[in-house]
Amino acid sequence: MYYCTDCKIFIESPKFKRVKRDGKIIHRALCPVCSEELIMSAPEYCRYCGTRLTGNEKDGFCTDNCRRLGKRLWTRELSRRRKIKDDPIARILRMLTSYNNEHKTRYSYGQFVSLILPLLDKKGRNAYGY
């Protein structure tokens, strides 16, 4: 777990950037919000039930039961996110967002589906890689 002293937030999986210091290349964790360097911190509370940890737990869970339930919860959340990603409406919304950003337009969902999407399909292109 990482902590941003500027934003005062905890980040579990930050982005890393290669930095050259003293002739060596070092990987540094950066905050996704403010791009400041993060410090490593041990979790203070259980990641599943929220009880305060005593300091012996290294992975952030207080018991084996919490670890098992936490892993199951995370697996369920991943499958839920995959279902949302594969949803046809979500796919069209991603296409709409990328089209609006690329062409500097402000089409709504209905306008995009009725006016733009048929033209993209007629050109034989796979519309924006989706």
C-alpha positions in Angstrom: 0.0 0.0 0.0 1.3 3.5 -0.9 0.4 6.8 0.6 0.4 10.3 -1.0 1.5 12.9 1.5 0.2 15.7 -0.8 -3.4 14.3 -1.5 -3.6 12.4 1.8 -4.9 9.2 0.1 -3.9 5.6 0.1 -3.2 3.9 -3.3 -3.0 0.2 -3.7 -1.6 -0.1 -7.2 0.1 3.1 -8.4 1.8 3.9 -11.7 5.6 3.5 -11.7 8.0 5.8 -13.5 11.7 5.2 -14.2 13.9 8.0 -12.7 17.6 8.4 -13.1 19.4 9.3 -9.9 23.1 9.2 -9.2 23.7 7.3 -12.5 21.2 4.6 -11.5 17.7 4.0 -12.9 15.1 3.7 -10.1 11.4 2.9 -10.3 9.3 5.4 -8.3 5.6 5.2 -7.5 3.7 8.3 -8.5 0.3 9.5 -7.4 -2.3 9.3 -10.2 -4.0 12.5 -8.9 -1.1 14.9 -8.3 1.9 13.0 -9.8 3.9 13.4 -6.6 6.1 10.6 -5.3 4.4 8.1 -3.0 5.8 6.6 0.2 5.4 2.9 1.1 3.1 2.3 4.0 1.8 -0.8 5.8 -1.9 -1.2 5.9 -3.4 -0.2 9.3 -6.8 -1.9 8.9 -8.0 -5.2 7.5 -8.8 -5.0 3.8 -12.0 -7.0 4.3 -13.5 -6.3 7.6 -11.8 -3.1 8.6 -10.5 -4.1 12.0 -7.3 -2.5 13.2 -4.2 -4.7 12.4 -1.7 -5.5 15.2 1.3 -5.3 12.9 2.0 -9.0 12.4 -0.1 -9.2 9.3 1.8 -8.4 6.1 -0.8 -8.8 3.4 -3.5 -6.6 4.9 -5.9 -9.2 6.2 -6.4 -10.0 9.9 -7.3 -13.7 9.6 -7.3 -16.5 7.1 -11.1 -16.2 6.9 -10.9 -12.5 6.0 -8.2 -13.3 3.4 -10.4 -16.0 1.8 -13.5 -13.8 1.8 -11.5 -10.8 0.5 -10.1 -12.9 -2.4 -13.6 -14.1 -3.2 -15.0 -10.6 -3.1 -12.2 -9.4 -5.4 -12.8 -12.2 -7.9 -16.5 -11.4 -8.0 -15.7 -7.7 -8.6 -13.4 -8.6 -11.5 -16.1 -10.7 -13.1 -18.7 -7.9 -12.6 -16.3 -5.4 -14.3 -15.7 -7.8 -17.2 -19.4 -8.1 -17.8 -19.8 -4.3 -17.8 -16.9 -4.0 -20.3 -18.5 -6.5 -22.6 -21.9 -4.9 -22.5 -23.0 -3.6 -26.0 -24.2 -0.3 -24.6 -20.9 0.3 -22.7 -19.1 -0.5 -26.0 -21.1 2.1 -27.9 -20.5 4.6 -25.1 -16.8 4.1 -25.4 -17.0 4.5 -29.2 -19.0 7.7 -28.7 -16.5 9.1 -26.3 -13.6 8.4 -28.5 -15.4 9.8 -31.6 -16.4 13.0 -29.8 -12.8 13.5 -28.6 -11.3 12.8 -32.0 -13.7 15.0 -34.0 -14.3 17.7 -31.3 -18.1 17.1 -31.4 -20.7 16.7 -28.7 -23.0 14.0 -30.0 -25.4 12.4 -27.6 -25.9 8.6 -27.5 -29.0 8.8 -29.7 -27.4 11.1 -32.2 -24.3 8.9 -32.4 -26.3 5.7 -32.9 -28.6 7.2 -35.5 -26.3 9.4 -37.5 -22.7 8.3 -37.1 -22.6 4.6 -36.3 -24.3 3.5 -39.5 -21.8 5.5 -41.5 -18.9 3.8 -39.7 -20.3 0.4 -40.4 -20.9 1.1 -44.1 -17.3 2.1 -44.6 -16.3 -1.4 -43.7 -14.2 -0.3 -40.8 -14.4 -1.9 -37.5 -15.6 1.2 -35.6 -12.8 2.4 -33.4 -11.5 -1.1 -32.7 -14.6 -2.4 -31.0 
